[in-house]
């Protein structure tokens, strides 16, 4: 009964994972891009690990059953893991029980004898490694005045910003930023935006935009400003600090963010099933002269 239950759970897990992966392949243009879609790779790795672990458990169970059957039949199998025992012995320097008399000490505590075992080689090598690391660290940071972590972080951020500016100068014309984003009204673009919205945003804003954990997207009030540029920035860079919304520019392409932002604005004036109370300030689009 227990084995059948485990098999049912395993089958359900495989089916759910397969459906989730299939859905991500339908939504994302490049589902195997690690930078854009890390969750896809996590799901794949998790799926493979579960399958491998299940097969390992099956093999272990089979070998254990075979050992019990051999023991029952009086069959003594040939030792197949001698090399493993040899490796463990070389890395632990453990003495066999028959040789313990050579290292027993003249100590006796209520019949418990003390052995003078050597330190395991793996432990000794790790200890030597810490000494080498300490010497390198001392010379690097206290003799040569190397940069600490905070300084290295600031230098890395400055270098990344400079590289980003250089990239934007030579980037393709279709690179979308908050400065050049425009409102999209084509049905295909809005359809794509809706699909990405339903996958990533509906859990907090509801599928009809009425708001749940996140604010209502169908009214005229905005916490971080309305309009395509503000909405694009909010999605790309994340909402207010500590309010739960993440920066989606690490997951979505700028083109998809523009489509989601356009779809969100298209929800203005619609009537959700359960509208959350307005939050923020009323947004009035400035007229361009």
N, C-alpha and C positions, 0 to 999 in steps of 0.2 A: 504493500500500500504506500509506504514511504517513498519507494523508488518510483512508483507511478506518479506520485505528486511532484517529485523533483523533475521528472521528465516533462510533465505538463508545464511547470514553471519555465523550464528551459525552452520549450517550444514557443510559449507566449513571448519570452524575451527575444527570441530570434525573429518572430513575426513583427513585434513592435519596433525593433531596431531596423528591420528591413523597410518598414513603412516610413519611419522617420528619415532614413537615408534617401529613400525614393523621393520623398517630399522635398528634401533639401536640394536634390539634383534638379527638380522641376523649377525651383525658385531661383537658385543661384546660377549665374551664367558660367562661373568657373568653380564648381564645388570642390575640386581637388586643390585649390590654391590655399596653402597652409596659412598664409598671412591674412587672407580675407575670410576664410571659413575654418578656423581652428576646431570648432565643435564637430565638423564633419570627420576630421581626422581622429578626434578623441573617440567619437562613436565607432569608427572603423577599428581603431586599436582595441577599444573595449570589447567589441564584438569578437575579434580574433582571439583576444586573451581568454574570453569566456569559453569559446569553442576549444581552444588548446587545453585549458585547464580541465574541461570536461573529459576530453580524450585522455589526458594524463591520469585522471581519477579512474577512468575505465581500465587503463592499462595496469595501474597499481592494484585495483581490485581483482583483475584477472590473475596477476602474478601471485597475489596473496592467496587466492583460491587454489591456484596450482600448487603453491607451497604446502597448504594444508592437506591437499589431496595426496601429494607425494609423501608427506609425513604419515598420513593415514595408511598408505600402501607400503611404507617402509623403504621408499626410494630416496637415496641420498644424491641430490643433484651435484654436478660439478660446480665448483666455486667460480663464478663469472665476474666478480667484482674485486678480484685480488689487487688489481692496479689502484683501485680507489683506496683500499686499506693501506697500501704502500705509500700512496700520496699523503694520506692523513697522518701516517706515522712519521713521515719525513718533515711534515710541517708542524707537528706537535711534540716530537721527541718523546712520545709517551712510551713507557715501558709496559711490556706484557705482564700479566699477572704472575707468570712463572718467574719473571726477572725482578720483581719488586723487592726481593730480599737484598738485592745489591744496593738499593737506595733507601732502605728503611733507616730511620734515625733512632737514637736511643731515647726516645720520648714515648711515654705511655700514659694516656689519659683515659682512665676507666676502661682499659682494654682497646682503646682507639690508638692506632699507631700512626706516626707522621712519616711521610715520604719526602725525600729531598729531590723532587722533580726539577728538571731543567725548565727554564722559561721557554715557551713555545717560540720557534723561529719567526712565525708570522707576527707575534707581539714584539719581538726584539727589533725586527725590521721596521715596524711602524714607529717604534720609539726612536730609532735612528732617523727616520724621515721627519719626525717632529723637531729633532735637533737641527737638521739641515734647514727646515722651513724657518725656524726661529732665527738662525744666523742670517739667512737671506732677508728676512723681514727687518732685522735690526739694521743691517747695512743699508737696505733700501729706504727706510723711512726715518731712521735716527742718525745715520751717518751722512747719507747723500741727500737728505731733506726731500724725499719724494712727496708727491701730492697725496693728500688724504682722500677719502671717499667723496666728501662733499665737493672738494675742488675738482676731482675727476668728473663728477656728475655735471658740474657747471660747464666745464670745458666740453664735455660730450654734447650737452644741450646746445651750446653755442655753435659747435661744429655742425650739428644736425640742422640747425636753423639756417646756417650759411649754405649748406648743401641744398636745402629745400629752395632757397631763393634762386640758386644757380639752376636748379632743375626747372623751376617755374619759368625762368627766362627762355629756356629751350624746350619747354614742354609742348606737347601737341596742342593744336588749337581747341580741341574738344575737352581739355582739362577744365573741369567745373570747380569754381571756388565761390565763396560768398560774394565776391566782387562782381563776377560775371554771370551768376546764375540767373535764369529767367523762368518765368512761370510757364509751365507746359500745359497745354490744353488738348493735345492729341489723345484720342481714345486709347491707342496702344500704349503710350507713355503712362497714362493714368491707370490702365489695367495692370501694368508692371508695378507701379507704385502701390496699388491696392494689394497685390500679391505679397510684396515685401512687407507692407504694413500689417497684414493679417498674420504673417509669420512671426514678426519681431515686436510689433507695437500693440496689437490688439489685447494682449494679456493685461496691459495697464490702462489702455484707453478705450477698450471694448471695440468690437468690429465695426460698430456704427459711429464710433468717435464720441460717444456720450460721456466717457470718463468713468474711471473706477479708482484705481490707485493713482493714476495720472489724471490731469485736468480734462475738462470737456473741450473738445476740439471743434465743436459745431457752433459755438456762440461767438460774440464779438470781442471777448475778453482774452487777453494774453498775458502770461506772467513775464515772458522774456521778449515780448514784442511780436506783432504779426507781420504779414508780408513775406514774400518768398525768400528774401535775404535773411531775415531774422529766423524764420522757421528752418531754413537750410542750416544756419549756424547752430541752432539749438540741437538739431538732430546730429549734426556732424561732431560737435564738441561736447554734447551732453547738456543736461539741464543744470539746475542749481546744485551747488556742492552739498552732498549729504542727503539729497532727495531721491536717490535711487536710479535716475536715468543715466545710462552710460554714454560714452562718446562712440557713436556708430561709425566714425570714419576709420576705425581700426578693423571693422568687419565688412562694411558695405563700400562699394565703389561710389565715387562722387556722382556719377551719372544716376545710380540708383537712389542716392540721397536726394538728388534733385527731383526725381520722379515721386518719391515718397512725400517730399515737401509739397509738391504740386497737388498730390492727391489729398493731403491733409487740408490744404486751402480749399480744395473743391468740396470739402465737407461743410464749409461755412453755409449757414442758413438751412441745413437739413434738420430733420426732426428725429433724434434718436429715441429708442424705446424708453430709456431711463436716463435723462440728462442730469449730470452733476451740476451743482450750483456754480455760478461764474467765479473765476479766480483771476486775479491780476487787474489790469487796467484795460479800458475799452480802446481798441486800436482803430485808428482812422488812417487810411492810406493817404500819404501825401501826394498831391497832384504834381506831376512832372511838368515843368514849364518848357 
